[in-house]
Amino acid sequence: MAAAEFVFTPMTESDIDAVGALEEQCFADPWTRTTFRHELLSNQLASYWVARLCLSTGLPAVVAYGGYWLMGDEAHIVNVAVHPDFRRRGLGTLMVTGMVDAARCAGARLVTLEVRMSNRDAQKLYARLGFVEVGERRRYYNDNGEDALLMTLFL
Ligand SMILES: CC(C)(COP(=O)(O)OP(=O)(O)OC[C@H]1O[C@@H](n2cnc3c(N)ncnc32)[C@H](O)[C@@H]1OP(=O)(O)O)[C@@H](O)C(=O)NCCC(=O)NCCS
């Protein structure tokens, strides 16, 4: 299944339940639906996106999501995740490139993110898109005290 069968669109309030469920599947220390609702409706810096599967019948299903905060000319990707059944089909790449393009259009000149030291799969994805390692954040993750790698894409 090619990424062309998915559409990349802004997240809406009606996506929050699906995104919250995906978040719980994908992360050890998931954000709550309340956090997503706050981010979507009240955080002026935030921009959230989903990838929808174009089904021939029924409603399009959310299979990936991501978000960033735009602070001046810096976009910071705060989350990106793909449904476990839809990985290695280019959706992570679609989400990150879609957010990078949206941030660039909104004035970003660099895009940053943190990724767990152990998350080699995600690091590989980011590196393929041009992100470079620029630093570390010690004991960044609350659930297990893991360090984060800081990666930046210079636009
Ligand atoms: C990381 C994640 C978003 C990747 O999504 P994806 O849709 O599988 O990514 P893509 O198909 O676009 O992969 C692009 C490239 O990244 C690398 N990659 C991604 N997943 C990989 C894996 N499981 N093993 C090895 N390389 C991997 C590969 O180089 C891949 O290219 P290839 O398939 O041609 O070899 C997904 O695994 C995920 O949601 N993980 C859980 C949440 C998470 O860790 N988010 C990132 C937080 S910083």
The ligand as an SDF file (V2000), in Angstrom:
LIG
                    3D

 48 50  0  0  0  0  0  0  0  0999 V2000
    8.9940    5.9290   13.9820 C   0  0  0  0  0  0  0  0  0  0  0  0
    7.7090    5.7720   13.1570 C   0  0  0  0  0  0  0  0  0  0  0  0
    6.9330    7.0800   13.1870 C   0  0  0  0  0  0  0  0  0  0  0  0
    8.1060    5.4320   11.6890 C   0  0  0  0  0  0  0  0  0  0  0  0
    6.9310    5.3920   10.9120 O   0  0  0  0  0  0  0  0  0  0  0  0
    6.8910    4.5740    9.5370 P   0  0  0  0  0  0  0  0  0  0  0  0
    5.6350    4.8990    8.8520 O   0  0  0  0  0  0  0  0  0  0  0  0
    7.1650    3.1410    9.7960 O   0  0  0  0  0  0  0  0  0  0  0  0
    8.1430    5.2180    8.7690 O   0  0  0  0  0  0  0  0  0  0  0  0
    8.4830    5.1110    7.2090 P   0  0  0  0  0  0  0  0  0  0  0  0
    7.7870    3.9580    6.5900 O   0  0  0  0  0  0  0  0  0  0  0  0
    8.2970    6.4480    6.6010 O   0  0  0  0  0  0  0  0  0  0  0  0
   10.0640    4.7640    7.3050 O   0  0  0  0  0  0  0  0  0  0  0  0
   11.0380    5.6050    6.7210 C   0  0  0  0  0  0  0  0  0  0  0  0
   12.4090    5.0240    7.0120 C   0  0  0  0  0  0  0  0  0  0  0  0
   12.7190    5.1060    8.4150 O   0  0  0  0  0  0  0  0  0  0  0  0
   13.4730    3.9360    8.7930 C   0  0  0  0  0  0  0  0  0  0  0  0
   12.6360    3.0750    9.6530 N   0  0  0  0  0  0  0  0  0  0  0  0
   11.3790    3.3130   10.0710 C   0  0  0  0  0  0  0  0  0  0  0  0
   10.9390    2.2960   10.8470 N   0  0  0  0  0  0  0  0  0  0  0  0
   11.9540    1.4090   10.9180 C   0  0  0  0  0  0  0  0  0  0  0  0
   12.1150    0.1400   11.5720 C   0  0  0  0  0  0  0  0  0  0  0  0
   11.1170   -0.4190   12.2990 N   0  0  0  0  0  0  0  0  0  0  0  0
   13.2960   -0.5010   11.4400 N   0  0  0  0  0  0  0  0  0  0  0  0
   14.3030    0.0340   10.7080 C   0  0  0  0  0  0  0  0  0  0  0  0
   14.2030    1.2240   10.0480 N   0  0  0  0  0  0  0  0  0  0  0  0
   13.0460    1.8960   10.1570 C   0  0  0  0  0  0  0  0  0  0  0  0
   13.7890    3.2100    7.5090 C   0  0  0  0  0  0  0  0  0  0  0  0
   14.9610    3.7850    6.9910 O   0  0  0  0  0  0  0  0  0  0  0  0
   12.5790    3.5790    6.6650 C   0  0  0  0  0  0  0  0  0  0  0  0
   12.7970    3.4480    5.2930 O   0  0  0  0  0  0  0  0  0  0  0  0
   12.5800    2.0160    4.5680 P   0  0  0  0  0  0  0  0  0  0  0  0
   11.2550    1.4910    5.0170 O   0  0  0  0  0  0  0  0  0  0  0  0
   12.6420    2.3580    3.1150 O   0  0  0  0  0  0  0  0  0  0  0  0
   13.7230    1.1490    5.0330 O   0  0  0  0  0  0  0  0  0  0  0  0
    6.8400    4.6010   13.6870 C   0  0  0  0  0  0  0  0  0  0  0  0
    7.6420    3.4510   13.8180 O   0  0  0  0  0  0  0  0  0  0  0  0
    6.1620    4.8810   15.0030 C   0  0  0  0  0  0  0  0  0  0  0  0
    5.0600    5.4360   15.0580 O   0  0  0  0  0  0  0  0  0  0  0  0
    6.8140    4.4900   16.1350 N   0  0  0  0  0  0  0  0  0  0  0  0
    6.2400    4.6750   17.4740 C   0  0  0  0  0  0  0  0  0  0  0  0
    6.1750    6.1420   17.8590 C   0  0  0  0  0  0  0  0  0  0  0  0
    7.5330    6.8150   17.7490 C   0  0  0  0  0  0  0  0  0  0  0  0
    8.5780    6.2480   18.1080 O   0  0  0  0  0  0  0  0  0  0  0  0
    7.5170    8.0640   17.2660 N   0  0  0  0  0  0  0  0  0  0  0  0
    8.7230    8.8770   17.1290 C   0  0  0  0  0  0  0  0  0  0  0  0
    8.9620    9.6260   18.3930 C   0  0  0  0  0  0  0  0  0  0  0  0
   10.4100   10.6770   18.2930 S   0  0  0  0  0  0  0  0  0  0  0  0
  1  2  1  0
  2  3  1  0
  2  4  1  0
  2 36  1  0
  4  5  1  0
  5  6  1  0
  6  7  2  0
  6  8  1  0
  6  9  1  0
  9 10  1  0
 10 11  2  0
 10 12  1  0
 10 13  1  0
 13 14  1  0
 14 15  1  0
 15 16  1  0
 15 30  1  0
 16 17  1  0
 17 18  1  0
 17 28  1  0
 18 19  1  0
 18 27  1  0
 19 20  2  0
 20 21  1  0
 21 22  1  0
 21 27  2  0
 22 23  1  0
 22 24  2  0
 24 25  1  0
 25 26  2  0
 26 27  1  0
 28 29  1  0
 28 30  1  0
 30 31  1  0
 31 32  1  0
 32 33  2  0
 32 34  1  0
 32 35  1  0
 36 37  1  0
 36 38  1  0
 38 39  2  0
 38 40  1  0
 40 41  1  0
 41 42  1  0
 42 43  1  0
 43 44  2  0
 43 45  1  0
 45 46  1  0
 46 47  1  0
 47 48  1  0
M  END
$$$$
